[in-house]
Amino acid sequence: MRERVTVIGGGHGLAAVLAALRGEPGELTVVVTVADDGGSSGELRRR
């Protein structure tokens, strides 16, 4: 069975977690919060 990971967050912390998970096998679901200044979260939304 495939591993399934859901990540919820925003900002630099979420970006770091997603960078670490990039290339890992499995199904990744990401929920990006948008209640901040839009710096890092804005970049994540554009991807």
Beta strands, then each sheet from edge to edge (+ up, - down):
strand 1: 4-9
strand 2: 27-32
sheet 1: 1+ 2+
end
